[in-house]
Amino acid sequence: MKFKTVREGEQAVILNHLGEGRLVVGPQRVFLFRERFNRLTSKTADRYQYLEIQENNGSISHRPGPCLEFNDPLKYRGCVKQEAQCIDGNHVLVVYRRLKGGQAERRIIQGPAVFIPGAEEWVHEFQWHGTDPENKARMVPGLNKFTQLPTIANNFYYNVREVRTSDDTMLTVKIMMFYQMEDILKMLDTTHDPIADLINALCADVISFVGPLSYGQFVECTSQLSSLKTYPQLVQRAESVGFEVQKVVFRGYHASEQLQEMQNNAIESRTQLRLQREIEDQEQKLAALKLDRRQQRSAMEQEMAVKRQAHKQRLEELRQQHRLQIEEMVLSQKLELASHETQARLESKKAEETQKLSHLQNLSKLDVNLNKTLKLEYPVPPQEEIRVVPPSFTKL
């Protein structure tokens, strides 16, 4: 006999001696007499989780979060917290739902989304060929396991081994393939591992291409291995399983060690010859460039000499023109000065004559004999008398 307290937010199951039970929801204080008190544990789920509840009758239900559930043994056999599927924007989820009669229906959930499966639903798990972590050019069956199917473009590396040419040369052809899924339903209905189908078709096309060629012809035609026209079986098989092959890139090839050494030596010799030819071309181009620059420099020097001589001549012409202009200015000034002097003399003489005439007029008014005055002022020099005597004639 004792008391037990069930706090608020808690639950408990009380079992009596007959095995009968009752649920107590807090807050509550109970008295126990020949009874057993079991405090219940709770399970919580956030918005990215859900609770998987297995009831005593065998049915299963899912409660999406956020939620809280007590593990009541009177109702539930178990309660497990599960993680919801967070689907990215470039992924899809393939979900199946059981119907009555043992049949099932399929639906595709496109991301981005948070998926919480129902009790009658399950998610398709894919199991494809995956890249070997130790060798990226090797694909391992069943290595790539996932539930969210990517819809964006993807690629993988693959080495097609033991490819034999027509002259019995064993080669390993290195390929890189880019692909993208186009039809999900066709892929689900036609194949369980599309990567394996693509690899098989790729190997078949490479063997068909290399088989009729000799080793030398193969080396010359390696550029064709980067064209989709070389892979008809691959393109056809990809289309039949809902995929599209966007591009195939040839990454090179590998032969036996002896053949590879011979090939490396030949490549080295060709490379040396090509380098020597390029060096010779560069030297010839350099010599031609030097000659061209020398000719251009000579033409520029001649042009500069002509311009210098023309400049000198121009300076001399300018000096001559300046000297002529100065002489013309001096002569013009002299002529102008002489003209002024002559005019001044004429004006002075005219003034004297005017003054003299005025003086004579004044004297005339005073009854002065101007003739005598002028004779005194201007004495007349004695004149010489010239007589002409006629010649005398004598009688003979």
ChimeraX attribute file (.defattr): number of C-alpha atoms within 10 A of each C-alpha:
attribute: neighborCount
match mode: 1-to-1
recipient: residues
	/A:1	7
	/A:2	9
	/A:3	10
	/A:4	11
	/A:5	14
	/A:6	16
	/A:7	13
	/A:8	10
	/A:9	8
	/A:10	17
	/A:11	21
	/A:12	21
	/A:13	18
	/A:14	17
	/A:15	17
	/A:16	14
	/A:17	10
	/A:18	8
	/A:19	9
	/A:20	11
	/A:21	16
	/A:22	11
	/A:23	16
	/A:24	20
	/A:25	15
	/A:26	14
	/A:27	12
	/A:28	13
	/A:29	13
	/A:30	13
	/A:31	11
	/A:32	15
	/A:33	11
	/A:34	11
	/A:35	17
	/A:36	13
	/A:37	16
	/A:38	15
	/A:39	16
	/A:40	17
	/A:41	12
	/A:42	13
	/A:43	15
	/A:44	15
	/A:45	19
	/A:46	15
	/A:47	12
	/A:48	16
	/A:49	22
	/A:50	24
	/A:51	25
	/A:52	19
	/A:53	22
	/A:54	17
	/A:55	17
	/A:56	13
	/A:57	9
	/A:58	10
	/A:59	11
	/A:60	17
	/A:61	15
	/A:62	19
	/A:63	19
	/A:64	23
	/A:65	18
	/A:66	13
	/A:67	14
	/A:68	15
	/A:69	15
	/A:70	17
	/A:71	20
	/A:72	20
	/A:73	15
	/A:74	13
	/A:75	12
	/A:76	17
	/A:77	16
	/A:78	15
	/A:79	20
	/A:80	14
	/A:81	18
	/A:82	15
	/A:83	16
	/A:84	18
	/A:85	17
	/A:86	17
	/A:87	20
	/A:88	16
	/A:89	13
	/A:90	14
	/A:91	18
	/A:92	20
	/A:93	23
	/A:94	20
	/A:95	18
	/A:96	17
	/A:97	16
	/A:98	14
	/A:99	11
	/A:100	6
	/A:101	6
	/A:102	6
	/A:103	8
	/A:104	12
	/A:105	10
	/A:106	14
	/A:107	11
	/A:108	12
	/A:109	15
	/A:110	17
	/A:111	17
	/A:112	13
	/A:113	15
	/A:114	15
	/A:115	18
	/A:116	20
	/A:117	19
	/A:118	14
	/A:119	15
	/A:120	13
	/A:121	16
	/A:122	14
	/A:123	15
	/A:124	15
	/A:125	14
	/A:126	17
	/A:127	15
	/A:128	19
	/A:129	20
	/A:130	18
	/A:131	18
	/A:132	14
	/A:133	11
	/A:134	7
	/A:135	11
	/A:136	13
	/A:137	16
	/A:138	17
	/A:139	22
	/A:140	14
	/A:141	15
	/A:142	13
	/A:143	14
	/A:144	14
	/A:145	12
	/A:146	12
	/A:147	17
	/A:148	22
	/A:149	19
	/A:150	18
	/A:151	16
	/A:152	12
	/A:153	14
	/A:154	13
	/A:155	14
	/A:156	17
	/A:157	17
	/A:158	21
	/A:159	20
	/A:160	20
	/A:161	16
	/A:162	13
	/A:163	19
	/A:164	18
	/A:165	21
	/A:166	14
	/A:167	12
	/A:168	11
	/A:169	15
	/A:170	17
	/A:171	19
	/A:172	16
	/A:173	23
	/A:174	18
	/A:175	22
	/A:176	17
	/A:177	19
	/A:178	15
	/A:179	19
	/A:180	17
	/A:181	21
	/A:182	17
	/A:183	15
	/A:184	16
	/A:185	14
	/A:186	15
	/A:187	19
	/A:188	15
	/A:189	10
	/A:190	12
	/A:191	14
	/A:192	14
	/A:193	17
	/A:194	21
	/A:195	20
	/A:196	18
	/A:197	16
	/A:198	22
	/A:199	19
	/A:200	15
	/A:201	20
	/A:202	24
	/A:203	21
	/A:204	16
	/A:205	19
	/A:206	19
	/A:207	18
	/A:208	15
	/A:209	18
	/A:210	21
	/A:211	18
	/A:212	14
	/A:213	16
	/A:214	16
	/A:215	20
	/A:216	10
	/A:217	13
	/A:218	18
	/A:219	12
	/A:220	10
	/A:221	13
	/A:222	15
	/A:223	12
	/A:224	15
	/A:225	23
	/A:226	17
	/A:227	12
	/A:228	15
	/A:229	11
	/A:230	17
	/A:231	22
	/A:232	14
	/A:233	18
	/A:234	24
	/A:235	20
	/A:236	15
	/A:237	19
	/A:238	23
	/A:239	17
	/A:240	16
	/A:241	25
	/A:242	20
	/A:243	22
	/A:244	20
	/A:245	22
	/A:246	14
	/A:247	13
	/A:248	19
	/A:249	17
	/A:250	16
	/A:251	15
	/A:252	15
	/A:253	16
	/A:254	14
	/A:255	18
	/A:256	12
	/A:257	9
	/A:258	9
	/A:259	14
	/A:260	13
	/A:261	12
	/A:262	12
	/A:263	13
	/A:264	12
	/A:265	12
	/A:266	12
	/A:267	12
	/A:268	12
	/A:269	12
	/A:270	12
	/A:271	12
	/A:272	12
	/A:273	12
	/A:274	12
	/A:275	12
	/A:276	12
	/A:277	12
	/A:278	12
	/A:279	12
	/A:280	12
	/A:281	12
	/A:282	12
	/A:283	12
	/A:284	12
	/A:285	12
	/A:286	12
	/A:287	12
	/A:288	12
	/A:289	12
	/A:290	12
	/A:291	12
	/A:292	12
	/A:293	12
	/A:294	12
	/A:295	12
	/A:296	12
	/A:297	12
	/A:298	12
	/A:299	12
	/A:300	12
	/A:301	12
	/A:302	12
	/A:303	12
	/A:304	12
	/A:305	12
	/A:306	12
	/A:307	12
	/A:308	12
	/A:309	12
	/A:310	12
	/A:311	12
	/A:312	12
	/A:313	12
	/A:314	12
	/A:315	12
	/A:316	12
	/A:317	12
	/A:318	12
	/A:319	12
	/A:320	12
	/A:321	12
	/A:322	12
	/A:323	12
	/A:324	12
	/A:325	12
	/A:326	12
	/A:327	12
	/A:328	12
	/A:329	12
	/A:330	12
	/A:331	12
	/A:332	12
	/A:333	12
	/A:334	12
	/A:335	12
	/A:336	12
	/A:337	12
	/A:338	12
	/A:339	12
	/A:340	12
	/A:341	12
	/A:342	12
	/A:343	12
	/A:344	12
	/A:345	12
	/A:346	12
	/A:347	12
	/A:348	12
	/A:349	12
	/A:350	12
	/A:351	12
	/A:352	12
	/A:353	12
	/A:354	12
	/A:355	12
	/A:356	12
	/A:357	12
	/A:358	12
	/A:359	12
	/A:360	17
	/A:361	14
	/A:362	12
	/A:363	14
	/A:364	12
	/A:365	9
	/A:366	9
	/A:367	9
	/A:368	13
	/A:369	11
	/A:370	13
	/A:371	10
	/A:372	11
	/A:373	13
	/A:374	12
	/A:375	10
	/A:376	10
	/A:377	9
	/A:378	10
	/A:379	10
	/A:380	9
	/A:381	6
	/A:382	6
	/A:383	6
	/A:384	6
	/A:385	6
	/A:386	6
	/A:387	6
	/A:388	6
	/A:389	6
	/A:390	6
	/A:391	6
	/A:392	5
	/A:393	6
	/A:394	5
	/A:395	3
	/A:396	3
